[in-house]
Amino acid sequence: MKSFWLGMCGLLSFSSLSVARADTLGEVKKRGFLKCGVSQGLAGFSAPDKGGLWQGIDVDLCRAVAAAVLGDATKVKYSPLSAKERLTALQSGEIDVLSRNTTWTFQRDTQLGVDFAGVIYYDGQGFMVPKKLGVKAAKELGGASVCVQLGTTTELNLADFFRSQNLTYKLVTFEKNDEVVAAYDAGRCDVISADRSGLFADRSAKLKKPDDHVILPEIISKEPLGPVVRHGDNRWGDIVRWSLYALLEAEELKVDSKNIEANKKSNNPAIRRLLGVEGELGKNLGLNTNWAASIIQQVGNYQQIFDRNLGKDSPLKIERGQNALWNAGGLHYPMPFR
Amino acid sequence: MTRQKTSIRGYLWQGLILGLVLLGIGAIVHNTVANLSARGIASGFSFLSRPAGFDIGFSLIPFGEGSTFLDAFAVGLCNTLLVAVLGIIGASVLGLIVALLRLAPHPLLRLIGGTYVEIVRNIPLLLHLFFWYFAVLRQLPSPRQSLSLGPDIFLNIRGLYLPFPADHSALWWLLGALILGLWVGHWARRKALRQQELEGRLPRWQSLPFVLPLLFPLITLLLPIWSLSRPELQGFNFVGGLQLVPELVALVVALSFYTAAFIGEIIRAGILAVAPGQREAAQALGLSSFDTLRLIILPQALRVILPPLTSQYLNVTKNSSLAAAIAFPDLVLVFAGTALNVTGQAVEIMALTMAVYLLISLLISFAMHVFQKQVLHYEG
C-alpha cells in the first residue's frame, strides 16, 4: 500500500514539473565540462582526426566557449549528431551549445525554441558533378538524380531552385553524409548537392578520385552557419556570441596565440580591454576578466582557426572570400568590445 | 464480508485507478504543452496544412509544388503500405516454397530448405537490407551502360525500368475486373454446389467459377486504354515507363527473404501438427492426395498457422520502417525525417507516426481475425 501512495505522489508531481533550465552557465561550471553538439564527421568543420581528437572550425568554437567559461579548452564533451537529431538534442538539454554547420533560418530561429549566437562561416549551397558528364552550369541539370542529406535546408533550397528553373529532378535522400557521398561515388545519382564548403571537404577527403569531380560555380542559397543555443537563456547566448566575436576581434587586432603575451603589454586600449588588462568586460558575462585571453591563448584567433581547418594549412584550401573580415572585403564584423 | 460488498469495493478500486491513470496522462499532456510553449517551441497540428516546400524522390500520388505536409504524410503512408503489401505477398509465396522444401520427400530438397532457414533467420534484417542494397544493387551499371532485359526493359544502378500504361486509370480497370471476377466466381461456385446437393452432381459449367477471375481482367486488356509509355534514355536518366527504384527493390526483397524463413517454419509446423492418422484416414476413404490436402490437412493446419502468421505480417509492416536506412522515402523517412526537421515539431510528428503504425497493425490483426472466424469458422 505504501508503494502505491508513493507512486501516486510521483504521478502528481509530474504536473508540478516545469522548465527550470535557464542557467546553463551555472550548470556548465558545476559540471566542469561543456557539452557540445557537432557533426558526424565533416572535414574542416567537425571530424575526429587519426588520434580520435575532434578537429574543425565548429569544434574550435566549442573549445573557445570552454576556454572562456572554464579556463580550459579541453574540457568539452562532443556529441556527434545527425542533421535530423541536432535541434532536438539542443531543445531537450542534451547539449549546451550546438556547433554543427547549422544554417540560421527564420523558421529555426522563431519556431524551434532556439537562438543563433552569430555566424562563424558564410556558406552557400552548390552542386558537385563528375567531370565526365560535361556539365558546366547548374541550369543543365534538368532530369538529373540528386543525392542529398536528410533533414537539411539543402532539400528545401533544391526544390526552390529546380522549380524556379522549371526543371525536373529525382531526389535521393540519405540520413548520413557518408552515405550521400558513397551513393554519389557509386553512380546512384548524377549530382550531389550540399553547402559548398562541405562539397570541398567531401571531395578532398571522401571521394576515391577527387580530380574527377567538379564543383559548379553557382551558389543557389545563402547558408550562414553558426552556433545555436536554447531560446530563453540570454546570459548563455551572450557568452557564446561574444566568444565568437572575441575570435574575430582578435584577428582584427592582430592578436594571436603566439603574440598574446607581448600584446598584454600593448598600449592599444582595444587590445588591453579584450585581453582583460584594462576594464572588466568578463564580469558582465559572469566570467573571469581573462576570458578572451584564454580563448586566444588556447584556441587562437579566427584567422588561425580558419587557416588550420579550412584554409591554406588544411587539405581543403578554401579561400577566405566572404569569410574575410569586413575591412578585408568579407562579411565578418565583430561588434565593438566596450 | 458479503460477496456483494467485495464486488462494490472492487469497482471502487478499479474506478479510482482508472481515474489516476487518466489524471496521469492528462498531467503529461498538459506538462508537455506547457513546457513547449515555455521554451518557445511551436505546437499543434496546424503545420499539416502548410506548404511542405521539399520534394520526395518516389511517390505513388502526385506531390510537388504547393503540396502540404499532410500530402507528404500521405505520400509516406502510401509508400509504407506499398512496401508492406509487396513484402507480405513476397514473404508468403517464398515462405510456402520453403515449407514445401522442408517437407519434401527427397533429402536433398529438405537439406536446401533447412539450410535456407538456418542461414537467413539468424542474420539481422538490417544486414539483409544492406546486403541487397549495397552489395548487390550498387554493383549495377550506370544508365548509359544499362542492361537490357528484353524489349523496353532496362536495369541499371538507378533502378528497373519497365513499360507502363501511360494512362494509370487502366490499372484500376484491371483491379476492378479482378474483384468483379472473384465476386461473380464465388457466387457461381455456391450455385454449382447447391445444384450438386439437389441433383447429386456438379453442373456442366462447374469449372466456370475458377475461370471467371482470370477471364474478366483478360477482357479489360482488349480495351483501348493500354497505350504504353516506354522508358527512353534522355539526358541523365531514363524517362517514361515505370521506374522501380533500387531502394524499394532492396527493401521488398530483403523483407521477403527474411520473413519467408519464419513463415516457412510456421507453415511446416502447422502441417506437421495435423495428426498422421488424419491423412491415413483420408486415404482409407479413397480421397485423392489433392483432396486430402485441401479438405483434411489444410483446414486443420491453418488453425495452427494463422495466429503466428499474423504476427509475422505485423513484423513485415513494422520492419518496413528500416527503409530509412537505405533512403527509401517511407513514412519514417519523409514524415518523421524531413518533415520533422523542417517543422521541428517532434512531439506531434512522432505521435502521428506511431499512431499510424499502430493503426495499420491493428487493421491487419483485425483482418486476420475476421478471416479466421469467417473462413475457418473458428474462434482463435
Interface residues (C-beta under 8 A of the other chain):
Chain A: M8 L11 L12 F14 S15 L17 S18 V19 A83 K84 L87 T88 Q91 Q107 R108 Q111 L112 G113 L133 L141 G142 G143 A144 S145 L150 G151 T152 E155 L156 L158 A159 D160 F162 R163 Y169 K170 L171 V172 T173 F174 E175 E179 A183 A186 G187 R188 C189 D190 R230 H231 G232
Chain B: L20 L23 G24 A27 I28 H30 N31 A34 N35 L36 A38 R39 G40 I41 A42 G53 F54 D55 I56 G57 E65 R138 S142 I157 R158 Q234 G235 F236 N237 V239 P246 E247 A324 A325 A327 P329 L333 G337 T338 L340 N341 V342 T343 G344 A346
